[in-house]
Structures are given as structure tokens and as C-alpha cells.
Amino acid sequence: MKKRLCIICSLLLIACTQLPGQTLLPYILNGAATQRTCNCYILTPDQQGISGTVWNKNKINLQQSFNYVFDVNLGCKDGNGADGIGFILQTQGTNLGATGQGLGFKGISPSLGILIDTYPNSDENDPLYDHLAIQMNGIADHNSASNLAGPVTALNEQNNIEDCQWHLFRINWDANRRHLEVSMDNVLRLALDKDIINDIFTGNPEVYWGFAGSTGGYSNLQQFCAALRPQCDINPQQLFCDGIPVDFKDNSSSFGAITHWWWDFGDNVTSNVAQPPPHVYPSAGHYEVKLVIADNSGCISDTQKIPLTIEAYPVVDFGPNPLCLDADMHMQNLTTTTVGNINQWEWDWGDGTIANSQTPLAPYTTTGSRQVKLTATSSQGCSSSASKVVMVGNTPLISGQGENVCLGTAITFQANNLTPNVPIARWHWNLGNGNTLMQQQANYTYPDTGQYTVQVYAESTDGCPSPVVETPVKVTGVYARAGRDTVVAAGQPLQLQAQWTNPNVSYAWLPSTGLTNPTVDNPLALLYKDQTYRLIITSPEGCRDEDEINVKVYKGPTFYVPTAFTPNNDGRNDVFRVIAPGVPSLDFLCVWNRWGQEVFRSNNLSGSWDGTWGGQPAPAGTYVWMVQGVDYTGRRFSQKGTVTLIR
């Protein structure tokens, strides 16, 4: 970092110090012209009816060759932009220029102008496109004898140069051959063979040079720079791989002589020579190369930034191993790289044949071991190889069977090898509920009912897996729930109801005594004595379950009420309650103490008094009770009496 700062400081010092034999500001500005940066000038702002000229105060001798390079920008307004700029050689002085269609060139004589004209003036026979021409003596008419070359499109194969872009404008004069060439963006646009010293300047080789620009009824921002373009070129044919040196070449363009270079290779390494030695990056990665130049006028260029990727060598790997005949014989490319992209593959099958796809089909048709080599190459040409011995084996074929069972019964799973010549090393069962088995024959009991898709495959001793075989199994469960024990009055209809129903199962109530239909889930019972019913439910698969319900038959409808109870938690007569055969609905059961205070109330047939009052044990003694309800015929009736609480 300290080295980089020193180079920047030295460049800034150049910009602030007059170099020997040079003038810090060698230009004279006229009209609307202004200096934008060290080496760049605005000839006209985007205003109508103005002109600007920039003349170098030092004359040049046309008996000496020159190669001047400039950057020009004709603005952004195509269609309603005007008028253009020109590079002019003249002998009249440094305070010349004119507005409008003359581009600041009109009327200057003797002169040679290389004009970039962006507006078609019919009285000067301009074409409709933005054009370039060489003209003399301040006359811009293309049909006059002063039109020496052109007009042609300013840009090669493009009609518009008012495109907001900077374009490289080169003027090359060969004094020995008396040959002038004009290029735009390094494409030759015009050439002229003429003795301009004698034919135009009447033998005077000393001339001023500069730029002029103008606007009239239309306008544009028109600029030029004494070219100072850093240009780092990297040979695209070289390899950009980890550990390989990279060659950087300076192809910068400058109006003056380039005196300083500052290279930053993006890895904390810098250089200040014109042609740095080949550079080796410390590792693969993404870097940004920067180049800044300075010329003998003291101007410093913008920074050119070039992204550069140094790719890593591929880490080659591949599969599968083994390859299995009569199965998928495509190779698997498992190659990786930390930096870059792999875009070339070469598979060497060991038999003189190769393949170039990423996942080719292996060509083998017989079993045995094969030597396979894969070479992977990145987009930058970084190449690595790896070889493996790959086993080619036969694919086994198998079958698998299961069975449908009732819940709680183990299923026997059986697999069979249909290819006896292919020995099996391992078996794999996936039971469809997250559990697995590893035996050819195995038993398993499912914890719940359901339809399960069981899969089984085998691996041969060569490691080749068989195709997966699926066998569905069903685990069925039935649940006999006859209901809670109950009481009824003699002759009272009792609706029985299985608590679990399924239309695919069969029902049997045993015995059938008093039942309307013992083979349905909800028969009606009419009883005159106590009865126990057994409910049997059977599925189509033969799964069976049983349950019982006890029915106590009393005379009634009536209330059976005890005369005493002992709430001492011994499990016998601990609560006071009524038995109400034939009474499906209870209005109330109330208990009062001897002072008429209500100590218990319930309207639930199963409600009972535990001998407490207000959360505290009630005292021993006699209590009055009353109960009222509605029997199964709809008759409301009540009973009352006393009960003794014994402690």
C-alpha cells in the first residue's frame, strides 16, 4: 500500500511541475473554449450561435513527420445537434474562429482543415450523414476545388458520431512521402498525397495547429482531448492458470510522449516500467488490473481497469464405480474447481476410443476391470487428469414379496435372486415407514394400520444394484367397542351401538337373546333379565376383535336409592347415588341436612354425593333426599326419603 501511494504522489508531482523544455499550458483558448481537465478542452458548450478555438502556441514544421492522436466527442444530440469540429493547420495566428456552418474553419486562409461535420448544409453540398473531409483555405463546400478528400462517414459503417462516446482521432503526416492519413477509432478513413507546404502554404513549413468548433441554430457539447489513453493488452492465446506467468503489454495512446506508467496487478504488486515482466499471481482468483499513464505535458490519464480471472486447475473425479451392464452406463463427472468454469472433457476408455461429453455413455459390453482416464479443461485452458480402475459387472434381477396382515401380526418379507450367476452381497428393504431391513428374508410387525409401499433391491458382489422392486402390503385393524355397561328397566328397549364402524366389516352380537338383528352395528335389545353381550367384528382379511357390554335389568321404571353410605374411601358404599332403570333423563337429585340446607344437587344420572359440604366432610347423621326424572315412556315422576351418613 505504501508503494502504491508513492507512485500516485510522483504522478501528482508531475502534474504540478513544469518539465524541462515544455510549457505547462501550451494552448491559447478563444471564444467559448474552456479547459476541462489537464489535457481536455470544451470547444463549444451545448449553446446556439457560439464558437471556440484552441491553438497550440508553438508552431510545428511540416518538413518533419508527426503522428497526432486525439480523443473527440461530438455530443449526444443526433438530428438536432450541430455543427462540428475541425483540426486545422494555418499560418495566420492564434485568435481565429467563426460560428455556424463554417465550424470555425471558414475564412481561414491559407489553411488545411480536417473537418468532422455533423450538420448537412445544402449550400455546402453536405451529405446527410455525419461526415469527415479534408479541405483547404477556409472553404467547406464539397463541390469546390478546395475539397481535397472525402466526404466519408466519420465512423466506419456508421452514419452518426453524435453518440455521447469518445472516439480516437489520429492524424499521421509523413513528410518524406508528403502523405497524410486520417483514422477514426484506428480505422483509416481518409488519405491525401499532396505537397501541402508548397501547394497551400506557399513554401512556408512553419504552421500553427489546433481545433475549432462552432454551433448555429442547433448545438451540441463538443470536446477534444490531447489523447492520453492507457491501454493494457493481454494476449488472449496465453493460459490464465494458477502458477503460469501472465504477459501484460502497454499499447497506450498519447498525443505526447508517455513518461510514466503505473501498473497495479490487483494482488498488492505494482510496477512503474513501460513493459512489466511476466507476472505470476499468488493463487487462483479474480483480480482487477489497473493502468495509469502520464505524458510529457504533465497530464495524468484516467485509470484503465481490466478484470482478470486466474483459474484453478480442475480437481478431477468421476464415477460410478462399478458400471453395471443392462443398467445406466452413463459416467458421472464429479470434477470440481475453485475458480473458473470447466467446459471440456476427454474420457479415455483404455481401448483406443475417447468421448468428449460431460457424462458420456461408457462403451463396455462385457464384465471386468477397465482403466478409465478423464481429462478436464477449464475455459482458460487449465487442464488436469485422473485415472481409475472401474469395475464392470452384471446387474442382478430380483423379486420381492410381502403379505397383507392384521394389526399386531408380523409380515414375512421374502426376496429372491432371479439371476443365480450374479451372486448377491447385500439386500436392502425399505418398509415404507422409515424403517429398513438388511436380510433376504425378514419379519416385521407394523405399529399401525395402513397401506405401505415396500421397496427392495440387492447389491451384487461387484457392487451392482438391482432394479428396485415394489411390493404393496396392507395392515388392517378392527376395533370392537360395545359401549359402557348400563342398566335398563325390564321390557325397556335398549339401543346397542358399536363404537367403531366400518362398512367393510361384519358384526356379530352374541348371544342373540332379545336382539332385533345380531349382525348389524346397532341392534335393539328388549330384556327382562340381566344379560352380557359379546360383540365380534371381523374384517374381509380375517382380522377379528371382541368386546363385551353388561346390561343390568331392574323392575321399573323406578329409582333405587340406598338407605345409608359410608364415605371412608374403602371402596365400598363410599358415595350416595340412585340407580334409575327405565329413566333416561334425570331432572334432579337433591340432598338436605336436618336444618333444610341443600348440601348436594345433580341432574346427571351418574351424579353421586361423596359426603362433603362446602369442601368439608359433612357430619354423620340422617339427611333428606328427593329425586325426579322422566322415564322412557315420557312419564315424569319423583321419589323422596332419607339416607344415613355413617362415619
Sequence and secondary structure as in RCSB ss.txt:
>XXXX:A:sequence
MKKRLCIICSLLLIACTQLPGQTLLPYILNGAATQRTCNCYILTPDQQGISGTVWNKNKINLQQSFNYVFDVNLG
CKDGNGADGIGFILQTQGTNLGATGQGLGFKGISPSLGILIDTYPNSDENDPLYDHLAIQMNGIADHNSASNLAG
PVTALNEQNNIEDCQWHLFRINWDANRRHLEVSMDNVLRLALDKDIINDIFTGNPEVYWGFAGSTGGYSNLQQFC
AALRPQCDINPQQLFCDGIPVDFKDNSSSFGAITHWWWDFGDNVTSNVAQPPPHVYPSAGHYEVKLVIADNSGCI
SDTQKIPLTIEAYPVVDFGPNPLCLDADMHMQNLTTTTVGNINQWEWDWGDGTIANSQTPLAPYTTTGSRQVKLT
ATSSQGCSSSASKVVMVGNTPLISGQGENVCLGTAITFQANNLTPNVPIARWHWNLGNGNTLMQQQANYTYPDTG
QYTVQVYAESTDGCPSPVVETPVKVTGVYARAGRDTVVAAGQPLQLQAQWTNPNVSYAWLPSTGLTNPTVDNPLA
LLYKDQTYRLIITSPEGCRDEDEINVKVYKGPTFYVPTAFTPNNDGRNDVFRVIAPGVPSLDFLCVWNRWGQEVF
RSNNLSGSWDGTWGGQPAPAGTYVWMVQGVDYTGRRFSQKGTVTLIR
>XXXX:A:secstr
 HHHHHHHHHHHHHHTS  TT  SS EEEEET EE SSSEEEEE S SS EEEEEESS EETTS EEEEEEEE  
S SSS   EEEEEEESS SS    GGGTTTTT  SEEEEEEE S  GGGT  SS EEEEEETT   TTSTTEEEE
EEESBTTBS   SS  EEEEEEEETTTTEEEEEETTEEEEEEE  HHHHTTTT  EEEEEEEEE SSS   EEEE
E EE  EEE TTS  BTT  B EEE  EESS EEEEEEE SSS EE SSS   B  SSSEEEEEEEEEEETTS B
   EEEEEEEB   B  EE SSEEETS  B EE  B SSS EEEEEEE SSS EE SSS B    S EEEEEEEE
EEETT  EEEEEEEEEEEE   EEEE   EETT  EEEEEEES TTS EEEEEEE SSS EE SSEEEE  SS E
EEEEEEEEEETTS B   EEEEEEEE         EEEETT EEE   SS  TTSEEEEES TTBS TTSSS EE
E SS EEEEEEEE TT  EEEEEEEEEEESSS  B  SEE  SSSSSS SB  B TT  EEEEEEEE TTS EEE
EE  TT  B SEETTEE  SEEEEEEEEEE TTS EEEEEEEEEE  
